[in-house]
């Protein structure tokens, strides 16, 4: 599987009860980037079937 720039998937229980989390990282120009270069991110907590449980917008 090819690594997607600006994306990370974390398996395991999330804070709001999701089964996994997906994190998308962005720079000041709202372009996808590596986590180390990011200024903000969006975190999606999801159930096993993909249903969205919670969304978090964060500035890094």
Secondary structure, DSSP 8 states (H G I E B T S, - for coil): ----TTEEEEES--TTS-SEEEEEEE-TTS-B--GGG-SEEEEEEE-TT--EEEEEEEE-
